[in-house]
Amino acid sequence: MSTTPRTAVVTGAGSGIGRAVALALLAEGYHVALAGRRTETLAETAGLAGADDRAFVVPTDVTQPDRVRALFERVSAAWGRLDLLFNNAGAGAGVPFEDLSFEQWKAVVDVNLTGMFLCAQGAFRLMKGQRPQGGRIINNGSISAMSPRPDSSAYVATKHGVLGLTKSLALDGRAYDIACGQIDIGNAVTPLTERMASGVKQADGRMIPEPRMDVGDVARAVVFMASLPLETNVLTMTIMATKMPFVGRG
């Protein structure tokens, strides 16, 4: 069996789903580059792992091409290869469509779509050029890629775009043993979903609480996707709180 350590980049690793996935990968023996905008929260993730030199912090604004380029250059210099990208950084804007400003629209697109493109491209180039060739990219989509919530047009539009990016990468990566899949998540317990406990707007305008699920279950799902051999790919996976009002939403 190969003794070469498995390596991963996790964006948005300072909190929520990104932190949970990073910790799960470290527990599986991966070396993980923790990427995100806030150095202090990334350091907290590294501290929670107690992973010594298997985790390192790379402050990264995924909307900036030079910062993304620096992230993958550091990964290449440190490890010589990349096996996995969990492309997770994201943002939202819960604003009625008619009130959504250009600046709010652009901020969501810059992170959710352009940032995901830049990180995927950085990983793709590294995976294509390394020997042995190949690797896996897992994009964090959303159940909003299938069914929108009210007042979320920017977020929903970008997540539909992410699905298109995932399918394109799954096709374009075939020749280089680069597998690309997407995990669509509904109502994991993170700071961003705390509001769901008190009530969120439904398609009919009502405000009702929604059930949530353990973010650790999401992390285990990502680890499963990552554990498959490169000749096998989970193209899309939906993981959700069983009793949330998603199936039949609207």
KETIBA-679558 format. One record per residue (C-alpha): residue number from 1; x, y, z. Coordinates in Angstrom, 3 decimals. Layout:
// KETIBA-679558
- NUM  X  Y  Z
...
This chain:
// KETIBA-679558
- 1  0.000  0.000  0.000
- 2  1.176  3.527  -0.733
- 3  2.634  5.443  2.190
- 4  2.201  8.791  0.409
- 5  -0.125  10.951  2.537
- 6  -3.443  11.966  1.059
- 7  -3.703  15.730  0.664
- 8  -6.676  18.080  0.583
- 9  -7.644  21.728  0.351
- 10  -10.782  22.854  2.167
- 11  -12.077  26.363  1.501
- 12  -14.245  28.095  4.056
- 13  -12.483  25.936  6.652
- 14  -12.842  28.411  9.505
- 15  -16.389  27.515  10.504
- 16  -19.493  25.462  9.847
- 17  -19.433  22.806  7.144
- 18  -15.876  23.623  6.064
- 19  -14.546  23.196  9.586
- 20  -16.442  19.936  10.102
- 21  -15.149  18.488  6.821
- 22  -11.571  19.601  7.490
- 23  -11.610  17.952  10.924
- 24  -13.101  14.760  9.485
- 25  -10.441  14.582  6.771
- 26  -7.673  15.128  9.315
- 27  -9.153  12.344  11.434
- 28  -8.880  10.110  8.349
- 29  -5.181  10.884  8.055
- 30  -5.242  13.570  5.362
- 31  -2.886  16.513  5.231
- 32  -5.219  19.518  4.890
- 33  -4.690  23.099  3.782
- 34  -7.228  25.234  5.646
- 35  -8.267  28.122  3.415
- 36  -10.542  31.046  4.239
- 37  -10.646  34.770  4.802
- 38  -10.219  34.886  8.591
- 39  -6.875  33.753  9.923
- 40  -8.102  33.516  13.506
- 41  -10.939  31.092  12.773
- 42  -8.710  28.974  10.548
- 43  -6.238  28.773  13.429
- 44  -9.081  27.645  15.692
- 45  -9.856  24.808  13.260
- 46  -6.213  23.764  13.229
- 47  -6.159  23.879  17.020
- 48  -9.265  21.719  17.285
- 49  -7.590  19.126  15.088
- 50  -4.412  18.933  17.114
- 51  -2.885  17.777  13.861
- 52  0.614  19.197  14.260
- 53  2.068  19.691  10.783
- 54  -0.724  17.852  8.949
- 55  -2.832  21.026  8.850
- 56  -1.694  24.450  7.802
- 57  -3.530  27.733  7.525
- 58  -3.644  29.653  4.246
- 59  -5.595  32.933  4.496
- 60  -7.360  33.111  1.135
- 61  -9.980  35.357  -0.438
- 62  -11.414  33.060  -3.110
- 63  -12.662  36.033  -5.135
- 64  -9.083  37.158  -5.811
- 65  -7.204  35.234  -8.523
- 66  -3.774  36.049  -7.082
- 67  -4.727  34.760  -3.621
- 68  -6.153  31.538  -5.058
- 69  -3.021  31.096  -7.149
- 70  -0.897  31.539  -4.015
- 71  -2.967  28.903  -2.187
- 72  -2.290  26.191  -4.754
- 73  1.352  27.209  -5.163
- 74  1.800  26.700  -1.430
- 75  0.084  23.307  -1.569
- 76  2.310  22.236  -4.457
- 77  5.441  23.420  -2.668
- 78  4.484  21.729  0.612
- 79  3.218  18.382  -0.653
- 80  4.009  18.104  -4.343
- 81  0.474  16.976  -5.164
- 82  -3.231  17.434  -4.360
- 83  -5.704  14.586  -4.005
- 84  -8.861  16.453  -2.988
- 85  -10.450  19.888  -3.132
- 86  -13.548  20.488  -1.040
- 87  -14.763  23.632  -2.771
- 88  -16.910  25.007  0.019
- 89  -16.630  28.784  0.496
- 90  -19.996  30.474  0.007
- 91  -22.153  33.496  0.738
- 92  -25.815  34.462  0.570
- 93  -28.128  37.464  0.550
- 94  -31.697  37.021  1.794
- 95  -33.255  40.019  0.060
- 96  -36.500  40.403  -1.923
- 97  -35.642  40.359  -5.613
- 98  -36.803  43.906  -6.277
- 99  -34.605  45.208  -3.446
- 100  -31.470  43.247  -4.305
- 101  -28.716  45.732  -5.102
- 102  -26.088  45.212  -7.767
- 103  -23.445  45.192  -5.027
- 104  -25.251  42.418  -3.128
- 105  -25.744  40.395  -6.305
- 106  -22.090  40.769  -7.284
- 107  -20.813  39.854  -3.808
- 108  -22.704  36.540  -3.893
- 109  -21.681  35.749  -7.475
- 110  -18.055  36.595  -6.742
- 111  -17.840  34.080  -3.884
- 112  -20.265  31.329  -4.884
- 113  -19.528  31.095  -8.580
- 114  -16.357  32.970  -9.506
- 115  -14.578  31.849  -6.341
- 116  -15.599  28.268  -6.910
- 117  -14.390  28.473  -10.518
- 118  -11.014  29.905  -9.472
- 119  -10.428  27.230  -6.828
- 120  -11.572  24.416  -9.106
- 121  -9.277  25.678  -11.850
- 122  -6.315  25.861  -9.471
- 123  -6.949  22.302  -8.290
- 124  -7.596  21.023  -11.831
- 125  -4.306  22.413  -13.120
- 126  -2.361  20.893  -10.237
- 127  -4.084  17.511  -10.550
- 128  -3.569  17.409  -14.304
- 129  0.134  18.183  -14.047
- 130  1.091  15.926  -11.146
- 131  2.306  12.347  -11.348
- 132  0.461  10.142  -10.853
- 133  -2.133  12.285  -12.549
- 134  -5.607  12.892  -11.154
- 135  -7.575  13.804  -8.065
- 136  -11.070  14.667  -6.878
- 137  -13.005  17.930  -6.653
- 138  -16.135  18.069  -4.496
- 139  -18.199  21.229  -4.890
- 140  -20.543  22.334  -2.125
- 141  -23.763  23.030  -3.971
- 142  -27.112  23.387  -2.245
- 143  -30.594  21.994  -2.395
- 144  -31.311  25.459  -3.810
- 145  -29.740  24.157  -7.020
- 146  -32.983  22.160  -7.355
- 147  -35.606  24.225  -5.533
- 148  -35.333  27.872  -4.414
- 149  -36.243  29.537  -1.172
- 150  -38.078  32.868  -1.248
- 151  -35.939  36.012  -1.484
- 152  -32.770  34.164  -2.482
- 153  -32.349  34.844  -6.193
- 154  -28.611  35.564  -6.113
- 155  -27.829  32.482  -4.041
- 156  -30.105  30.219  -6.095
- 157  -28.734  31.466  -9.417
- 158  -25.153  30.831  -8.336
- 159  -25.929  27.352  -7.029
- 160  -27.522  26.440  -10.357
- 161  -24.294  27.684  -11.921
- 162  -22.252  25.495  -9.579
- 163  -24.189  22.445  -10.771
- 164  -23.273  23.313  -14.346
- 165  -19.645  23.767  -13.325
- 166  -19.662  20.384  -11.585
- 167  -20.993  18.589  -14.658
- 168  -18.530  20.370  -16.947
- 169  -15.584  19.445  -14.713
- 170  -16.789  15.846  -14.482
- 171  -16.662  15.751  -18.294
- 172  -13.455  17.713  -18.830
- 173  -11.629  15.817  -16.090
- 174  -12.205  12.344  -17.548
- 175  -9.073  12.370  -19.662
- 176  -6.901  13.213  -16.657
- 177  -8.431  10.977  -13.944
- 178  -9.970  14.011  -12.265
- 179  -13.342  13.160  -10.753
- 180  -15.758  15.953  -9.863
- 181  -18.916  15.657  -7.802
- 182  -21.259  17.856  -5.813
- 183  -22.879  17.600  -2.413
- 184  -26.181  19.436  -1.975
- 185  -26.871  20.116  1.696
- 186  -30.128  20.957  3.434
- 187  -30.226  22.402  6.952
- 188  -27.002  21.327  8.628
- 189  -26.486  22.776  12.109
- 190  -24.050  25.672  11.626
- 191  -24.022  29.314  12.746
- 192  -25.578  30.248  9.382
- 193  -28.687  28.132  10.050
- 194  -29.359  29.244  13.626
- 195  -32.239  31.389  12.366
- 196  -34.086  28.251  11.285
- 197  -34.794  27.366  14.898
- 198  -37.016  30.425  15.267
- 199  -38.558  30.367  11.801
- 200  -37.720  30.984  8.157
- 201  -39.865  32.186  5.291
- 202  -41.690  29.506  3.297
- 203  -42.993  29.570  -0.281
- 204  -46.455  30.562  0.949
- 205  -45.063  33.427  3.038
- 206  -45.397  31.738  6.433
- 207  -42.527  31.808  8.906
- 208  -41.985  28.378  10.444
- 209  -39.090  26.633  12.219
- 210  -37.286  23.957  10.217
- 211  -35.582  20.794  11.464
- 212  -31.796  20.632  11.149
- 213  -29.247  17.824  11.092
- 214  -25.827  17.249  12.636
- 215  -23.092  18.870  10.544
- 216  -20.975  15.819  11.336
- 217  -23.252  13.790  9.079
- 218  -22.336  16.093  6.202
- 219  -18.652  15.682  6.970
- 220  -18.990  11.894  6.927
- 221  -20.744  12.098  3.558
- 222  -17.888  14.142  2.091
- 223  -15.336  11.687  3.498
- 224  -17.270  8.862  1.825
- 225  -17.249  10.636  -1.532
- 226  -13.509  11.275  -1.145
- 227  -12.793  7.656  -0.208
- 228  -13.882  6.221  -3.545
- 229  -11.303  5.223  -6.175
- 230  -11.004  7.693  -9.023
- 231  -12.726  5.320  -11.425
- 232  -15.885  5.822  -9.322
- 233  -17.637  9.160  -8.828
- 234  -20.632  10.424  -6.907
- 235  -21.782  13.082  -9.367
- 236  -24.407  14.546  -7.039
- 237  -25.442  13.715  -3.497
- 238  -28.293  15.306  -1.559
- 239  -28.018  15.147  2.221
- 240  -30.707  16.825  4.258
- 241  -32.594  16.919  7.516
- 242  -35.207  14.183  7.067
- 243  -38.151  16.284  8.203
- 244  -37.273  19.600  6.607
- 245  -39.848  20.957  4.125
- 246  -37.812  20.420  0.977
- 247  -39.438  17.550  -0.918
- 248  -42.569  19.114  -2.344
- 249  -41.372  22.613  -1.463
- 250  -43.387  25.295  -3.197
